[in-house]
C-alpha cells in the first residue's frame, strides 16, 4: 500500500469511458510523472486526485484515507496550474497565504511560513507586488510557493512549464528537481513533454487513449518499452521500428533485415528466447544512439554488430550528427558523433548495439519480453 | 523633392484638421442647444419667456423658478413641488440598482463558474427577458404586486425594476465572467474558499468596470422609467410621473420657466452618474469582447 493509492480508477462522461482502470501506488517522496499526448487522460486523472473532477469508478486514497467525495480543500493537496492561476487582485504574499487564511491558520504562523518559502524560492523581494507586475518565471515561482506554503501531503503539477520560453523551461525544470531532492515531497506531475518526464521523475506513467501503457522508472521505460507506443513516444528522435524476420543460426536468434540495396543483413540478438519466433515477422526496435560509427560504439556492450549501409541524409545538430538510412524498407536514424565521416549517398560502416535492441510482436505491438 | 511632398502633406493635414474640428464644434453646439434653452429659460421670470425670445439670455437672472419647481409648484392637486417625488425616486432607484446589480453578478458567477446541466437554457431565457417590452408585463405585474400587497408602494416599484433589470445585469456579468479564467476558481477551491468567499475575494475585486456598466444602465433606466411609475406608483410616485403632472397640468398659466427647471432637476441625477462613472462605462462595455 502506497502513500497515494490510485485503485482501479475509471472516468466516464455519460456512456463514454475516457480513463480505464488506472492502478498506481505512489510511495512517499516519489516524483510520478504522467506523460502522454493530448487527450490521453493525464490531466483528467490529475483533476480527479485534486477533487476537481468526480471519480466514476474505483478509489483514490492518500495516507490510506479514501478521498473520493472529499472536498478539494480537505484532501491536503496543493496544485500548480498551467496558467499559474494567481489571484490578480492580491499581492504575491496574499496569493501565497490565501490557502492558509482559508484554513484558519493565524496570521503570525502564516507570515512565518510565507517568509520561509519565499526565502527558499528567492522571491522575498517580490512579496508586495501584484502578479501582473511579474515575469513568467517569477509567476511560476509564486505559483509553486503558493503550493509549498500549504505543506501538503501531495503536490499536483499540471503542465507547469509549458507557458515558459525554452530557455526558462530548462532552468525551471532543474529548479523543480532540486526542490524535490531538497524537500522530499510527493509529487504527481502532468506533462506532454517526454524530456521533462525523463529528467524529473522517479517513476513515469506513460498514458495513451485512457490507458496506462507502462509504469516504471525512466530507465525501464526508455530501455524496455512495453509496446510500440511507449517506444516511439519516449525519446527524441524516436526509436527506429523496423520490420525484420527471426532466423536461428547455430542455436542463436538473428534478426534478418534488408539494407538499402535490398540485400539481407543478419543482426544477432542478445535476447535468447526468440527460438519460438523462427521464420516469423517481428518489429525490431533500435534507438538511434544504438546505431553509431564503429569508433563511437559502446565499449561495454558485448554485442556490437557491424552493418554496412548506404547513407540517405546527414543532419548535423551540433553535438551529434543524425544519419538517415534505409533499413527493413523504412527510414532508420542513427545518432553519430559530430565529426563522424558519413556522407550522403555513400556507403558507411555502422555499429549496431544489439544489447539495446528490443523485439515487438507486429500483431499486438507488445514487446516480446526476454 | 521629398521635403516638398512632406511639406504639402503637413499643411493639408492642418487644413483638414481645422475643418474637422469646425464640424465637430458645430455638431456639439447643435447637440447642446436644447440644454441651453432649458437652462436659460429656467433662469428667467415667466414674463420674459411669454413676451419674447426663447433663445435670448435672461435680462433679469432669477432662481425663483427653481425654488418653485423644487418646493411649491402645483403637482396634481398638492402644491408640494417636486421634492417629495425626488425622494421617492431616490428611495426606489438606490435599492433597485443595488439589488439587481448584486443578483446579476451572482447569476453571472453561477452561469460561468458553477455550471450545471441546462445552464445555457437558463441564460437564454433570462436573455429573452431583455426583449420583452414594458407594456406586456403590466397586467401580470399588477396581479403579482396585488397578491404580494406591494401595489402602490416604493418596495413594489423596487421589485418591478429588479425583476425587469435582472436580464440585463445577468447578461453583463455573465459575459464579463466568461472571460475570467476558471483555473483561478479551481485554485481558490483547492485553497479552501467556498462559494461566497470565491465570489467576494476573487471575482468581485476585478468586477469594477462591469459593475459600473450595470449601475449606469440600471440607474438610467429606472430613474427615467415613466410607465411602471405611473402604473404602480400609487401614492409614492417617482420623479418622472410628477414632472409629467407638473408640465401637463391643464389649469392656470403655463409656467414654462418652472417646467424647464423641473425637467433639469429630473435629469440631474443621471447626468451626475454619467459624469462620475462615464469613463469606466466604455471601458466596461469593451471588456470581455476583446481579449487582453
Interface residues (C-beta under 8 A of the other chain):
Chain A: X50 X51 X52 X71 X72 X73 X74 X77 X78 X79 X81 X82 X83 X85 X86 X87 X88 X89 X98 X99 X102 X103 X146 X150
Chain B: X181 X183 X184 X186 X187 X188 X189 X190 X191 X192 X193 X197 X201 X202 X205 X206
